[in-house]
Every structure is written in structure tokens, then in C-alpha cells.
Amino acid sequence: MEEPDDQDFDEQIDEPMPSPDPQRGALEGLFALACPLLLTLAVALNPLDQSDSTPAGSAGAGLTMEVALKLLLSAAVGSVALLGWVLCPAVRKRLMKFPGWILVALGGVFVVTSAVAFGPAATVSRAAAMISCVYIVFIAVTLQFLTLRQTLQCVLLGLVLHLITAWCLYLGGGETAVYQEELGQSLIIERMGSTAHPNSLGRIGALAILVCLGLWRTRKRPLTPSMIAMMGFVFVISVATMFESMSRTAVVSCAASVLAVMIDRLANRRGVAIGLCIVMGICLLVLTVGLLSEGSDVGSRAVAVGTKTGDVDELTSATGRTEIWAEAIRYIAQRPLTGWGLNSAPLLLEDFSHHTHNLLLHAMFSAGILAGICVAALIAWTVYHAVTVADPLFRGIAAYICVSGLFEDTAFETFPFASTLLWLLVLLAASVEMPRSDDPDDVSLVHLARDLTR
């Protein structure tokens, strides 16, 4: 065989490498700029609904300025999602892996069943179905150009911006600053309103704590004083929001998610001691409230701490949700295959709090049994993955989705809230490779259980 000429080989080495395509570089730069901006705006703006901060709720929602703003944002998100789908094979690959293809299937079910949605809500249902699909693809595109940590920082920024705006409007007063909730027998409870329904505000506060704590747990370097101050601000404004909004579901979900994030640090003597002290402190607080209250016994005051009306029936009925669930199941039985369409509940359940108040029922009510199966599969896989990976943030998000999903719709709203976006982020991140904490002390719940049983 003829040996290659050394001079020719040297000429090949000295040949300039092909220059990168400037158009491709500009496009990637556009994605890297647009994705964090749109994600932050989606988290901050999508919960905005001052029509939902009044008892009438969103049953009479129309094309308000807020809805128009969110539609424009969805159009921008859709443009980025379409470009990413067409130009990035890795995005399509991510969505074709489990659990990505389950999300794609769920979006397809939403779109198909919206064709036969409940008449008065048909237009909104079809728009909501398309928006759900758009955000699923958008999150896949975002994860292609940003790390999971960067996306979570964008989510936290959006949550804090919404909380600051909510408090400015709440302290400034106005028609929507206070939500007056009627609980029967002429009893009216005043809750924080301003930018959205109190339950939505409580959820935002809980998620801000969860994301902030998760980012801290997965941080490689020690916190600086400025970061500690920012974390303190986030915790204070979030706890104050949950307190003023009187959202017990948000409080319980937040507690469960925080426990899930920190459980590997609590599985020792010091952790158990801290946990016992917290429980004893809560019990002491309840007893103190009861003993210092005149004209009532300790038991009734203890019940009042966990209820709005002071009636124990409020707890045993999950604050009336058992009746809501029964009504939702009755509607599902009428149209088990197609459901009634996304966002049809505010019209059909007008006398039952406008929502199904359960994640699985919400999916089946909206798009039938197939949607329910998809959501159930996603929940089951989320729980499985949460106990088998070491990542503390995934554990926290999984705990939040499961606990909050028992009592609230939680995910797949008309305009996706932060809870939906966070769930999509960890699901689609895990479809390629689940990011793990670099902390060697972090362990999965499976390993933790084995260590505790030895």
C-alpha cells in the first residue's frame, strides 16, 4: 500500500477548521436568552387572576387584560417551542423517552377530547389543551439550553416577583386585596387576595420555600452572607403569605416537601431530636392558645387552630372536599371517555367551589379515563423515582405533588402554574439523566431505609 506523503499530511493538518455556522450560533444564543426570560414570566404571570381573588372565582372569566397578557406570553412560548421542536433533534429525543412520551400522550388526549368539550367552555378548553402541549415542549427546549439548576433559579425568581407584587397590592388595599370567603351561617372569613385566589397564593409561597431549600441543598459552595439574607427574605415572605392566605393545603404540602428534602439529614440522633422538639413546640403552642382563650375549652381551641369555622366537621370532610369529589365523580361517570374539557369545572361545579380539588379527578373530569391513566402513571413513576434517586429536590417536588394533589388540582391548569412547570422540569430532566446532588451525605430513601433497619 502506498504510504501517504508527509507533505500532504502536513498540509491537511495546517488546513483551517471549518468555521462554526454563525446562524446556528445566533439561534442558540436566542434560545439561551428567550427560555429563561419566558420561564420566569410564565411563573410570575400565569397565576395572575384578580377575577379569581373574589368569591365569584373564574366561572365568569372572559378576555380580560390579564388573560390577554397570558395569551401573548403563551404565543411567545409556543414560538420557542415550535422552533426548538423543529431545529433540535435532542428535544424530540427527550420527549420520546419515558416519562416524556407519557406527557406527549397526555397532551394529545387533552387536544383530542377538547373537540367534544362542554359547549359553553369549548373554546377555552381547546385553547387550554393547546397551551398545555406548548408548555410541555417548551420545558423540553428549555432543558436543552439551560441546566436544571438554572431553570429552578428562574422559577424561584418568578415566584418571588409574584409574591412581592401580591404583597404590594394587599398592603395597598383595593377591591381585590381581601378575599371574603362565605362559610355558611353568615360566617365570612377574610383571606389575602390581591393577585389571585388565596389557595393559589399559598401554593406560590410553599413552592418558593421548596425551590429555595432545594437549591441550597444542591449547592456546591458555601452560602455567602448576601445569599443567606436573600434566603431569609424568601422564607419570611413565603411563610407570611401562607399565613395570610389561610391555605392549609399549602402549609401541609410545604411541610411534606421540606421533610422530603431534608429527610436524609434528619435520619440521625440530632435530626430526630430536632424533629421531636418541633412537634413538642407545636403541641405546646396549641395548648397555650387554648389555655389563654377565655370562654372555651382547650379542645375547641385546638380544633380552631386547624379550621376556619372552629367546627371539627370541617376537618373530617376535608373542608367540604368530600362533597366536591362526589359531585366530580358523578360528572365523570356521565362522560368517562372524553371528559368535559379543561377549565370546564368552573362552570359545571359552580356550586361546588368551581374545581375538583384533586389532581387525578381533575384529569379525568377534563379529558376522561385515558388522561387519568396518564396522570396516574406519572404520579406513580414520580414516587418511585423519588425513593430511588439521591437528588433531594426531586424528593421535595414529588412530595409536594402527591400531597397537594390530594386536595387541589395542582397541575395542568389553563395557564400552567409553577407547580406544573416544576413537575414538568423534573420529569423531563429525569427522562435523560437525573441530576444528583454532589453531597456525599445524600442518600436515596431506599438506602436510608436499609441503614435504619440494620
Secondary structure, DSSP 8 states (H G I E B T S, - for coil): -----HHHHHHHHHS------HHHHHHHHHHHHHHHHHHHHHHHHTT--GGGGSTTGGGG--S-HHHHHHHHHHHHHHHHHHHHHHH-HHHHHHHHSTTHHHHHHHHHHHHHHGGG--GGGHHHHHHHHHHHHHHHHHHHHHHHHS-HHHHHHHHHHHHHHHHHHHHHHHHH--TTSEEEEE-STT-EEEEE-TTS-HHHHHHHHHHHHHHHHHHHHT-SS---HHHHHHHHHHHHHHHHHHHHHT-HHHHHHHHHHHHHHHHHHHSSHHHHHHHHHHHHHHHHHHHHHHHHSTTS-HHHHHHHHH-SSS-THHHHTTTTHHHHHHHHHHHHHHSTTT-S-TT-HHHHTTTTTTS--SHHHHHHHHHHHHHHHHHHHHHHHHHHHHHHS--HHHHHHHHHHHHHHHHS--S--SS--HHHHHHHHHHHHHTT-----S-TT---HHHHHHHHH-
